[in-house]
Amino acid sequence: MGRRWVGPDGYEIVPAKRCGRQVLRIRRKGWVVADCLSVEEVARFVDLADLCEVIPHPRAGGDLRTAVR
């Protein structure tokens, strides 16, 4: 999983490629809203202060462990 940011109302921003150029793809509830070439363009759709970066939790050895056995 690459980098991604989520915001209110189901917004998600992910890096993507379009026609060989890097873009920031905006999705809302799974639907593509726009491909933006700059952060300023992203700000037209969602308040940047409301975005949170999703950081994957590292797993030791790839095995899943639970607190209850």
mmCIF file of the N, C-alpha and C atoms, coordinates in Angstrom:
data_MODEL
# 
_entry.id   MODEL 
# 
loop_
_atom_site.group_PDB 
_atom_site.id 
_atom_site.type_symbol 
_atom_site.label_atom_id 
_atom_site.label_alt_id 
_atom_site.label_comp_id 
_atom_site.label_asym_id 
_atom_site.label_entity_id 
_atom_site.label_seq_id 
_atom_site.pdbx_PDB_ins_code 
_atom_site.Cartn_x 
_atom_site.Cartn_y 
_atom_site.Cartn_z 
_atom_site.occupancy 
_atom_site.B_iso_or_equiv 
_atom_site.pdbx_formal_charge 
_atom_site.auth_seq_id 
_atom_site.auth_comp_id 
_atom_site.auth_asym_id 
_atom_site.auth_atom_id 
_atom_site.pdbx_PDB_model_num 
ATOM 1   N N  . MET A 1 1  ? 0.844   -1.171  0.000   1.00 0.00 ? 1  MET A N  1 
ATOM 2   C CA . MET A 1 1  ? 0.000   0.000   0.000   1.00 0.00 ? 1  MET A CA 1 
ATOM 3   C C  . MET A 1 1  ? 0.890   1.234   0.000   1.00 0.00 ? 1  MET A C  1 
ATOM 4   N N  . GLY A 1 2  ? 0.608   2.150   -0.899  1.00 0.00 ? 2  GLY A N  1 
ATOM 5   C CA . GLY A 1 2  ? 1.372   3.385   -0.975  1.00 0.00 ? 2  GLY A CA 1 
ATOM 6   C C  . GLY A 1 2  ? 0.831   4.431   -0.015  1.00 0.00 ? 2  GLY A C  1 
ATOM 7   N N  . ARG A 1 3  ? 1.260   5.628   -0.223  1.00 0.00 ? 3  ARG A N  1 
ATOM 8   C CA . ARG A 1 3  ? 0.798   6.719   0.630   1.00 0.00 ? 3  ARG A CA 1 
ATOM 9   C C  . ARG A 1 3  ? -0.628  7.098   0.249   1.00 0.00 ? 3  ARG A C  1 
ATOM 10  N N  . ARG A 1 4  ? -1.387  7.540   1.241   1.00 0.00 ? 4  ARG A N  1 
ATOM 11  C CA . ARG A 1 4  ? -2.725  8.057   0.985   1.00 0.00 ? 4  ARG A CA 1 
ATOM 12  C C  . ARG A 1 4  ? -3.172  8.920   2.151   1.00 0.00 ? 4  ARG A C  1 
ATOM 13  N N  . TRP A 1 5  ? -4.073  9.808   1.839   1.00 0.00 ? 5  TRP A N  1 
ATOM 14  C CA . TRP A 1 5  ? -4.617  10.718  2.829   1.00 0.00 ? 5  TRP A CA 1 
ATOM 15  C C  . TRP A 1 5  ? -6.132  10.630  2.773   1.00 0.00 ? 5  TRP A C  1 
ATOM 16  N N  . VAL A 1 6  ? -6.765  10.705  3.927   1.00 0.00 ? 6  VAL A N  1 
ATOM 17  C CA . VAL A 1 6  ? -8.223  10.662  3.988   1.00 0.00 ? 6  VAL A CA 1 
ATOM 18  C C  . VAL A 1 6  ? -8.737  11.924  4.663   1.00 0.00 ? 6  VAL A C  1 
ATOM 19  N N  . GLY A 1 7  ? -9.950  12.285  4.312   1.00 0.00 ? 7  GLY A N  1 
ATOM 20  C CA . GLY A 1 7  ? -10.581 13.463  4.871   1.00 0.00 ? 7  GLY A CA 1 
ATOM 21  C C  . GLY A 1 7  ? -12.042 13.190  5.159   1.00 0.00 ? 7  GLY A C  1 
ATOM 22  N N  . PRO A 1 8  ? -12.756 14.220  5.593   1.00 0.00 ? 8  PRO A N  1 
ATOM 23  C CA . PRO A 1 8  ? -14.169 14.042  5.914   1.00 0.00 ? 8  PRO A CA 1 
ATOM 24  C C  . PRO A 1 8  ? -14.998 13.784  4.656   1.00 0.00 ? 8  PRO A C  1 
ATOM 25  N N  . ASP A 1 9  ? -16.189 13.294  4.858   1.00 0.00 ? 9  ASP A N  1 
ATOM 26  C CA . ASP A 1 9  ? -17.150 13.042  3.775   1.00 0.00 ? 9  ASP A CA 1 
ATOM 27  C C  . ASP A 1 9  ? -16.658 12.017  2.758   1.00 0.00 ? 9  ASP A C  1 
ATOM 28  N N  . GLY A 1 10 ? -15.788 11.101  3.168   1.00 0.00 ? 10 GLY A N  1 
ATOM 29  C CA . GLY A 1 10 ? -15.367 10.019  2.290   1.00 0.00 ? 10 GLY A CA 1 
ATOM 30  C C  . GLY A 1 10 ? -14.300 10.376  1.277   1.00 0.00 ? 10 GLY A C  1 
ATOM 31  N N  . TYR A 1 11 ? -13.617 11.516  1.451   1.00 0.00 ? 11 TYR A N  1 
ATOM 32  C CA . TYR A 1 11 ? -12.559 11.894  0.516   1.00 0.00 ? 11 TYR A CA 1 
ATOM 33  C C  . TYR A 1 11 ? -11.286 11.104  0.785   1.00 0.00 ? 11 TYR A C  1 
ATOM 34  N N  . GLU A 1 12 ? -10.591 10.733  -0.286  1.00 0.00 ? 12 GLU A N  1 
ATOM 35  C CA . GLU A 1 12 ? -9.320  10.033  -0.211  1.00 0.00 ? 12 GLU A CA 1 
ATOM 36  C C  . GLU A 1 12 ? -8.433  10.577  -1.327  1.00 0.00 ? 12 GLU A C  1 
ATOM 37  N N  . ILE A 1 13 ? -7.177  10.878  -1.000  1.00 0.00 ? 13 ILE A N  1 
ATOM 38  C CA . ILE A 1 13 ? -6.214  11.378  -1.981  1.00 0.00 ? 13 ILE A CA 1 
ATOM 39  C C  . ILE A 1 13 ? -5.076  10.381  -2.064  1.00 0.00 ? 13 ILE A C  1 
ATOM 40  N N  . VAL A 1 14 ? -4.769  9.935   -3.289  1.00 0.00 ? 14 VAL A N  1 
ATOM 41  C CA . VAL A 1 14 ? -3.693  8.971   -3.501  1.00 0.00 ? 14 VAL A CA 1 
ATOM 42  C C  . VAL A 1 14 ? -2.836  9.428   -4.679  1.00 0.00 ? 14 VAL A C  1 
ATOM 43  N N  . PRO A 1 15 ? -1.518  9.208   -4.615  1.00 0.00 ? 15 PRO A N  1 
ATOM 44  C CA . PRO A 1 15 ? -0.675  9.487   -5.779  1.00 0.00 ? 15 PRO A CA 1 
ATOM 45  C C  . PRO A 1 15 ? -1.004  8.498   -6.896  1.00 0.00 ? 15 PRO A C  1 
ATOM 46  N N  . ALA A 1 16 ? -0.991  8.982   -8.130  1.00 0.00 ? 16 ALA A N  1 
ATOM 47  C CA . ALA A 1 16 ? -1.292  8.126   -9.282  1.00 0.00 ? 16 ALA A CA 1 
ATOM 48  C C  . ALA A 1 16 ? -0.547  8.658   -10.501 1.00 0.00 ? 16 ALA A C  1 
ATOM 49  N N  . LYS A 1 17 ? -0.593  7.892   -11.583 1.00 0.00 ? 17 LYS A N  1 
ATOM 50  C CA . LYS A 1 17 ? -0.003  8.312   -12.859 1.00 0.00 ? 17 LYS A CA 1 
ATOM 51  C C  . LYS A 1 17 ? -1.123  8.451   -13.877 1.00 0.00 ? 17 LYS A C  1 
ATOM 52  N N  . ARG A 1 18 ? -1.064  9.525   -14.651 1.00 0.00 ? 18 ARG A N  1 
ATOM 53  C CA . ARG A 1 18 ? -2.016  9.727   -15.742 1.00 0.00 ? 18 ARG A CA 1 
ATOM 54  C C  . ARG A 1 18 ? -1.264  10.299  -16.925 1.00 0.00 ? 18 ARG A C  1 
ATOM 55  N N  . CYS A 1 19 ? -1.291  9.585   -18.026 1.00 0.00 ? 19 CYS A N  1 
ATOM 56  C CA . CYS A 1 19 ? -0.583  10.003  -19.248 1.00 0.00 ? 19 CYS A CA 1 
ATOM 57  C C  . CYS A 1 19 ? 0.897   10.257  -18.967 1.00 0.00 ? 19 CYS A C  1 
ATOM 58  N N  . GLY A 1 20 ? 1.489   9.419   -18.097 1.00 0.00 ? 20 GLY A N  1 
ATOM 59  C CA . GLY A 1 20 ? 2.908   9.541   -17.788 1.00 0.00 ? 20 GLY A CA 1 
ATOM 60  C C  . GLY A 1 20 ? 3.258   10.620  -16.779 1.00 0.00 ? 20 GLY A C  1 
ATOM 61  N N  . ARG A 1 21 ? 2.272   11.347  -16.280 1.00 0.00 ? 21 ARG A N  1 
ATOM 62  C CA . ARG A 1 21 ? 2.527   12.404  -15.288 1.00 0.00 ? 21 ARG A CA 1 
ATOM 63  C C  . ARG A 1 21 ? 2.005   11.982  -13.928 1.00 0.00 ? 21 ARG A C  1 
ATOM 64  N N  . GLN A 1 22 ? 2.701   12.399  -12.883 1.00 0.00 ? 22 GLN A N  1 
ATOM 65  C CA . GLN A 1 22 ? 2.235   12.121  -11.533 1.00 0.00 ? 22 GLN A CA 1 
ATOM 66  C C  . GLN A 1 22 ? 1.124   13.094  -11.171 1.00 0.00 ? 22 GLN A C  1 
ATOM 67  N N  . VAL A 1 23 ? 0.055   12.555  -10.629 1.00 0.00 ? 23 VAL A N  1 
ATOM 68  C CA . VAL A 1 23 ? -1.081  13.361  -10.205 1.00 0.00 ? 23 VAL A CA 1 
ATOM 69  C C  . VAL A 1 23 ? -1.488  12.946  -8.800  1.00 0.00 ? 23 VAL A C  1 
ATOM 70  N N  . LEU A 1 24 ? -2.280  13.779  -8.176  1.00 0.00 ? 24 LEU A N  1 
ATOM 71  C CA . LEU A 1 24 ? -2.917  13.437  -6.910  1.00 0.00 ? 24 LEU A CA 1 
ATOM 72  C C  . LEU A 1 24 ? -4.375  13.148  -7.242  1.00 0.00 ? 24 LEU A C  1 
ATOM 73  N N  . ARG A 1 25 ? -4.751  11.877  -7.126  1.00 0.00 ? 25 ARG A N  1 
ATOM 74  C CA . ARG A 1 25 ? -6.111  11.455  -7.491  1.00 0.00 ? 25 ARG A CA 1 
ATOM 75  C C  . ARG A 1 25 ? -7.026  11.617  -6.283  1.00 0.00 ? 25 ARG A C  1 
ATOM 76  N N  . ILE A 1 26 ? -8.107  12.318  -6.499  1.00 0.00 ? 26 ILE A N  1 
ATOM 77  C CA . ILE A 1 26 ? -9.096  12.520  -5.448  1.00 0.00 ? 26 ILE A CA 1 
ATOM 78  C C  . ILE A 1 26 ? -10.260 11.572  -5.710  1.00 0.00 ? 26 ILE A C  1 
ATOM 79  N N  . ARG A 1 27 ? -10.591 10.803  -4.685  1.00 0.00 ? 27 ARG A N  1 
ATOM 80  C CA . ARG A 1 27 ? -11.753 9.917   -4.739  1.00 0.00 ? 27 ARG A CA 1 
ATOM 81  C C  . ARG A 1 27 ? -12.703 10.321  -3.616  1.00 0.00 ? 27 ARG A C  1 
ATOM 82  N N  . ARG A 1 28 ? -13.967 10.129  -3.875  1.00 0.00 ? 28 ARG A N  1 
ATOM 83  C CA . ARG A 1 28 ? -14.958 10.345  -2.822  1.00 0.00 ? 28 ARG A CA 1 
ATOM 84  C C  . ARG A 1 28 ? -15.887 9.155   -2.824  1.00 0.00 ? 28 ARG A C  1 
ATOM 85  N N  . LYS A 1 29 ? -15.894 8.445   -1.708  1.00 0.00 ? 29 LYS A N  1 
ATOM 86  C CA . LYS A 1 29 ? -16.706 7.236   -1.547  1.00 0.00 ? 29 LYS A CA 1 
ATOM 87  C C  . LYS A 1 29 ? -16.445 6.236   -2.669  1.00 0.00 ? 29 LYS A C  1 
ATOM 88  N N  . GLY A 1 30 ? -15.160 6.132   -3.067  1.00 0.00 ? 30 GLY A N  1 
ATOM 89  C CA . GLY A 1 30 ? -14.743 5.157   -4.070  1.00 0.00 ? 30 GLY A CA 1 
ATOM 90  C C  . GLY A 1 30 ? -14.795 5.636   -5.506  1.00 0.00 ? 30 GLY A C  1 
ATOM 91  N N  . TRP A 1 31 ? -15.397 6.771   -5.779  1.00 0.00 ? 31 TRP A N  1 
ATOM 92  C CA . TRP A 1 31 ? -15.514 7.313   -7.133  1.00 0.00 ? 31 TRP A CA 1 
ATOM 93  C C  . TRP A 1 31 ? -14.437 8.352   -7.385  1.00 0.00 ? 31 TRP A C  1 
ATOM 94  N N  . VAL A 1 32 ? -13.807 8.309   -8.555  1.00 0.00 ? 32 VAL A N  1 
ATOM 95  C CA . VAL A 1 32 ? -12.785 9.298   -8.904  1.00 0.00 ? 32 VAL A CA 1 
ATOM 96  C C  . VAL A 1 32 ? -13.469 10.638  -9.151  1.00 0.00 ? 32 VAL A C  1 
ATOM 97  N N  . VAL A 1 33 ? -13.002 11.664  -8.439  1.00 0.00 ? 33 VAL A N  1 
ATOM 98  C CA . VAL A 1 33 ? -13.543 13.018  -8.570  1.00 0.00 ? 33 VAL A CA 1 
ATOM 99  C C  . VAL A 1 33 ? -12.670 13.837  -9.510  1.00 0.00 ? 33 VAL A C  1 
ATOM 100 N N  . ALA A 1 34 ? -11.338 13.756  -9.313  1.00 0.00 ? 34 ALA A N  1 
ATOM 101 C CA . ALA A 1 34 ? -10.419 14.558  -10.131 1.00 0.00 ? 34 ALA A CA 1 
ATOM 102 C C  . ALA A 1 34 ? -9.008  14.020  -10.008 1.00 0.00 ? 34 ALA A C  1 
ATOM 103 N N  . ASP A 1 35 ? -8.196  14.340  -11.017 1.00 0.00 ? 35 ASP A N  1 
ATOM 104 C CA . ASP A 1 35 ? -6.755  14.121  -10.981 1.00 0.00 ? 35 ASP A CA 1 
ATOM 105 C C  . ASP A 1 35 ? -6.117  15.500  -10.978 1.00 0.00 ? 35 ASP A C  1 
ATOM 106 N N  . CYS A 1 36 ? -5.416  15.824  -9.897  1.00 0.00 ? 36 CYS A N  1 
ATOM 107 C CA . CYS A 1 36 ? -4.857  17.161  -9.715  1.00 0.00 ? 36 CYS A CA 1 
ATOM 108 C C  . CYS A 1 36 ? -3.346  17.145  -9.919  1.00 0.00 ? 36 CYS A C  1 
ATOM 109 N N  . LEU A 1 37 ? -2.843  18.193  -10.568 1.00 0.00 ? 37 LEU A N  1 
ATOM 110 C CA . LEU A 1 37 ? -1.412  18.320  -10.811 1.00 0.00 ? 37 LEU A CA 1 
ATOM 111 C C  . LEU A 1 37 ? -0.687  19.032  -9.677  1.00 0.00 ? 37 LEU A C  1 
ATOM 112 N N  . SER A 1 38 ? -1.424  19.666  -8.765  1.00 0.00 ? 38 SER A N  1 
ATOM 113 C CA . SER A 1 38 ? -0.792  20.396  -7.665  1.00 0.00 ? 38 SER A CA 1 
ATOM 114 C C  . SER A 1 38 ? -1.645  20.296  -6.402  1.00 0.00 ? 38 SER A C  1 
ATOM 115 N N  . VAL A 1 39 ? -1.015  20.604  -5.289  1.00 0.00 ? 39 VAL A N  1 
ATOM 116 C CA . VAL A 1 39 ? -1.716  20.610  -4.009  1.00 0.00 ? 39 VAL A CA 1 
ATOM 117 C C  . VAL A 1 39 ? -2.777  21.718  -4.002  1.00 0.00 ? 39 VAL A C  1 
ATOM 118 N N  . GLU A 1 40 ? -2.497  22.816  -4.689  1.00 0.00 ? 40 GLU A N  1 
ATOM 119 C CA . GLU A 1 40 ? -3.464  23.907  -4.774  1.00 0.00 ? 40 GLU A CA 1 
ATOM 120 C C  . GLU A 1 40 ? -4.764  23.438  -5.425  1.00 0.00 ? 40 GLU A C  1 
ATOM 121 N N  . GLU A 1 41 ? -4.648  22.570  -6.427  1.00 0.00 ? 41 GLU A N  1 
ATOM 122 C CA . GLU A 1 41 ? -5.849  22.016  -7.060  1.00 0.00 ? 41 GLU A CA 1 
ATOM 123 C C  . GLU A 1 41 ? -6.613  21.115  -6.097  1.00 0.00 ? 41 GLU A C  1 
ATOM 124 N N  . VAL A 1 42 ? -5.905  20.341  -5.292  1.00 0.00 ? 42 VAL A N  1 
ATOM 125 C CA . VAL A 1 42 ? -6.551  19.479  -4.300  1.00 0.00 ? 42 VAL A CA 1 
ATOM 126 C C  . VAL A 1 42 ? -7.346  20.337  -3.320  1.00 0.00 ? 42 VAL A C  1 
ATOM 127 N N  . ALA A 1 43 ? -6.789  21.496  -2.943  1.00 0.00 ? 43 ALA A N  1 
ATOM 128 C CA . ALA A 1 43 ? -7.430  22.384  -1.970  1.00 0.00 ? 43 ALA A CA 1 
ATOM 129 C C  . ALA A 1 43 ? -8.770  22.925  -2.471  1.00 0.00 ? 43 ALA A C  1 
ATOM 130 N N  . ARG A 1 44 ? -9.016  22.865  -3.764  1.00 0.00 ? 44 ARG A N  1 
ATOM 131 C CA . ARG A 1 44 ? -10.316 23.298  -4.296  1.00 0.00 ? 44 ARG A CA 1 
ATOM 132 C C  . ARG A 1 44 ? -11.429 22.319  -3.928  1.00 0.00 ? 44 ARG A C  1 
ATOM 133 N N  . PHE A 1 45 ? -11.058 21.072  -3.646  1.00 0.00 ? 45 PHE A N  1 
ATOM 134 C CA . PHE A 1 45 ? -12.043 20.035  -3.356  1.00 0.00 ? 45 PHE A CA 1 
ATOM 135 C C  . PHE A 1 45 ? -12.184 19.741  -1.867  1.00 0.00 ? 45 PHE A C  1 
ATOM 136 N N  . VAL A 1 46 ? -11.074 19.834  -1.130  1.00 0.00 ? 46 VAL A N  1 
ATOM 137 C CA . VAL A 1 46 ? -11.092 19.469  0.292   1.00 0.00 ? 46 VAL A CA 1 
ATOM 138 C C  . VAL A 1 46 ? -10.152 20.390  1.055   1.00 0.00 ? 46 VAL A C  1 
ATOM 139 N N  . ASP A 1 47 ? -10.530 20.728  2.285   1.00 0.00 ? 47 ASP A N  1 
ATOM 140 C CA . ASP A 1 47 ? -9.672  21.558  3.136   1.00 0.00 ? 47 ASP A CA 1 
ATOM 141 C C  . ASP A 1 47 ? -8.450  20.728  3.538   1.00 0.00 ? 47 ASP A C  1 
ATOM 142 N N  . LEU A 1 48 ? -7.273  21.196  3.173   1.00 0.00 ? 48 LEU A N  1 
ATOM 143 C CA . LEU A 1 48 ? -6.042  20.430  3.429   1.00 0.00 ? 48 LEU A CA 1 
ATOM 144 C C  . LEU A 1 48 ? -5.816  20.189  4.917   1.00 0.00 ? 48 LEU A C  1 
ATOM 145 N N  . ALA A 1 49 ? -6.287  21.080  5.765   1.00 0.00 ? 49 ALA A N  1 
ATOM 146 C CA . ALA A 1 49 ? -6.112  20.921  7.215   1.00 0.00 ? 49 ALA A CA 1 
ATOM 147 C C  . ALA A 1 49 ? -6.917  19.739  7.753   1.00 0.00 ? 49 ALA A C  1 
ATOM 148 N N  . ASP A 1 50 ? -7.926  19.299  7.013   1.00 0.00 ? 50 ASP A N  1 
ATOM 149 C CA . ASP A 1 50 ? -8.755  18.181  7.456   1.00 0.00 ? 50 ASP A CA 1 
ATOM 150 C C  . ASP A 1 50 ? -8.203  16.820  7.044   1.00 0.00 ? 50 ASP A C  1 
ATOM 151 N N  . LEU A 1 51 ? -7.159  16.791  6.228   1.00 0.00 ? 51 LEU A N  1 
ATOM 152 C CA . LEU A 1 51 ? -6.613  15.523  5.742   1.00 0.00 ? 51 LEU A CA 1 
ATOM 153 C C  . LEU A 1 51 ? -5.702  14.866  6.772   1.00 0.00 ? 51 LEU A C  1 
ATOM 154 N N  . CYS A 1 52 ? -5.781  13.553  6.847   1.00 0.00 ? 52 CYS A N  1 
ATOM 155 C CA . CYS A 1 52 ? -4.908  12.758  7.721   1.00 0.00 ? 52 CYS A CA 1 
ATOM 156 C C  . CYS A 1 52 ? -4.220  11.705  6.865   1.00 0.00 ? 52 CYS A C  1 
ATOM 157 N N  . GLU A 1 53 ? -2.899  11.578  7.033   1.00 0.00 ? 53 GLU A N  1 
ATOM 158 C CA . GLU A 1 53 ? -2.178  10.545  6.300   1.00 0.00 ? 53 GLU A CA 1 
ATOM 159 C C  . GLU A 1 53 ? -2.417  9.197   6.959   1.00 0.00 ? 53 GLU A C  1 
ATOM 160 N N  . VAL A 1 54 ? -2.694  8.207   6.138   1.00 0.00 ? 54 VAL A N  1 
ATOM 161 C CA . VAL A 1 54 ? -2.888  6.837   6.627   1.00 0.00 ? 54 VAL A CA 1 
ATOM 162 C C  . VAL A 1 54 ? -1.526  6.169   6.651   1.00 0.00 ? 54 VAL A C  1 
ATOM 163 N N  . ILE A 1 55 ? -1.105  5.736   7.833   1.00 0.00 ? 55 ILE A N  1 
ATOM 164 C CA . ILE A 1 55 ? 0.195   5.096   8.002   1.00 0.00 ? 55 ILE A CA 1 
ATOM 165 C C  . ILE A 1 55 ? -0.042  3.632   8.334   1.00 0.00 ? 55 ILE A C  1 
ATOM 166 N N  . PRO A 1 56 ? 0.405   2.723   7.456   1.00 0.00 ? 56 PRO A N  1 
ATOM 167 C CA . PRO A 1 56 ? 0.181   1.302   7.723   1.00 0.00 ? 56 PRO A CA 1 
ATOM 168 C C  . PRO A 1 56 ? 0.949   0.837   8.957   1.00 0.00 ? 56 PRO A C  1 
ATOM 169 N N  . HIS A 1 57 ? 0.349   -0.060  9.692   1.00 0.00 ? 57 HIS A N  1 
ATOM 170 C CA . HIS A 1 57 ? 0.977   -0.619  10.886  1.00 0.00 ? 57 HIS A CA 1 
ATOM 171 C C  . HIS A 1 57 ? 1.952   -1.712  10.467  1.00 0.00 ? 57 HIS A C  1 
ATOM 172 N N  . PRO A 1 58 ? 3.214   -1.599  10.888  1.00 0.00 ? 58 PRO A N  1 
ATOM 173 C CA . PRO A 1 58 ? 4.180   -2.641  10.519  1.00 0.00 ? 58 PRO A CA 1 
ATOM 174 C C  . PRO A 1 58 ? 3.877   -3.947  11.253  1.00 0.00 ? 58 PRO A C  1 
ATOM 175 N N  . ARG A 1 59 ? 4.002   -5.031  10.521  1.00 0.00 ? 59 ARG A N  1 
ATOM 176 C CA . ARG A 1 59 ? 3.748   -6.341  11.117  1.00 0.00 ? 59 ARG A CA 1 
ATOM 177 C C  . ARG A 1 59 ? 5.037   -7.140  11.086  1.00 0.00 ? 59 ARG A C  1 
ATOM 178 N N  . ALA A 1 60 ? 5.417   -7.670  12.216  1.00 0.00 ? 60 ALA A N  1 
ATOM 179 C CA . ALA A 1 60 ? 6.638   -8.466  12.308  1.00 0.00 ? 60 ALA A CA 1 
ATOM 180 C C  . ALA A 1 60 ? 6.434   -9.805  11.606  1.00 0.00 ? 60 ALA A C  1 
ATOM 181 N N  . GLY A 1 61 ? 7.192   -10.050 10.565  1.00 0.00 ? 61 GLY A N  1 
ATOM 182 C CA . GLY A 1 61 ? 7.120   -11.331 9.879   1.00 0.00 ? 61 GLY A CA 1 
ATOM 183 C C  . GLY A 1 61 ? 5.861   -11.541 9.070   1.00 0.00 ? 61 GLY A C  1 
ATOM 184 N N  . GLY A 1 62 ? 5.001   -10.544 9.031   1.00 0.00 ? 62 GLY A N  1 
ATOM 185 C CA . GLY A 1 62 ? 3.793   -10.656 8.228   1.00 0.00 ? 62 GLY A CA 1 
ATOM 186 C C  . GLY A 1 62 ? 2.677   -11.478 8.855   1.00 0.00 ? 62 GLY A C  1 
ATOM 187 N N  . ASP A 1 63 ? 2.892   -12.014 10.080  1.00 0.00 ? 63 ASP A N  1 
ATOM 188 C CA . ASP A 1 63 ? 1.823   -12.807 10.683  1.00 0.00 ? 63 ASP A CA 1 
ATOM 189 C C  . ASP A 1 63 ? 0.899   -11.894 11.494  1.00 0.00 ? 63 ASP A C  1 
ATOM 190 N N  . LEU A 1 64 ? -0.362  -12.257 11.525  1.00 0.00 ? 64 LEU A N  1 
ATOM 191 C CA . LEU A 1 64 ? -1.340  -11.477 12.282  1.00 0.00 ? 64 LEU A CA 1 
ATOM 192 C C  . LEU A 1 64 ? -1.419  -12.009 13.705  1.00 0.00 ? 64 LEU A C  1 
ATOM 193 N N  . ARG A 1 65 ? -1.392  -11.116 14.641  1.00 0.00 ? 65 ARG A N  1 
ATOM 194 C CA . ARG A 1 65 ? -1.487  -11.509 16.044  1.00 0.00 ? 65 ARG A CA 1 
ATOM 195 C C  . ARG A 1 65 ? -2.679  -10.806 16.661  1.00 0.00 ? 65 ARG A C  1 
ATOM 196 N N  . THR A 1 66 ? -3.346  -11.474 17.566  1.00 0.00 ? 66 THR A N  1 
ATOM 197 C CA . THR A 1 66 ? -4.481  -10.883 18.245  1.00 0.00 ? 66 THR A CA 1 
ATOM 198 C C  . THR A 1 66 ? -4.191  -10.813 19.721  1.00 0.00 ? 66 THR A C  1 
ATOM 199 N N  . ALA A 1 67 ? -4.923  -9.922  20.391  1.00 0.00 ? 67 ALA A N  1 
ATOM 200 C CA . ALA A 1 67 ? -4.747  -9.763  21.824  1.00 0.00 ? 67 ALA A CA 1 
ATOM 201 C C  . ALA A 1 67 ? -5.411  -10.899 22.586  1.00 0.00 ? 67 ALA A C  1 
ATOM 202 N N  . VAL A 1 68 ? -6.424  -11.501 21.999  1.00 0.00 ? 68 VAL A N  1 
ATOM 203 C CA . VAL A 1 68 ? -7.167  -12.595 22.664  1.00 0.00 ? 68 VAL A CA 1 
ATOM 204 C C  . VAL A 1 68 ? -6.834  -13.888 21.950  1.00 0.00 ? 68 VAL A C  1 
ATOM 205 N N  . ARG A 1 69 ? -6.542  -14.923 22.688  1.00 0.00 ? 69 ARG A N  1 
ATOM 206 C CA . ARG A 1 69 ? -6.235  -16.229 22.102  1.00 0.00 ? 69 ARG A CA 1 
ATOM 207 C C  . ARG A 1 69 ? -7.271  -17.232 22.499  1.00 0.00 ? 69 ARG A C  1 
# 
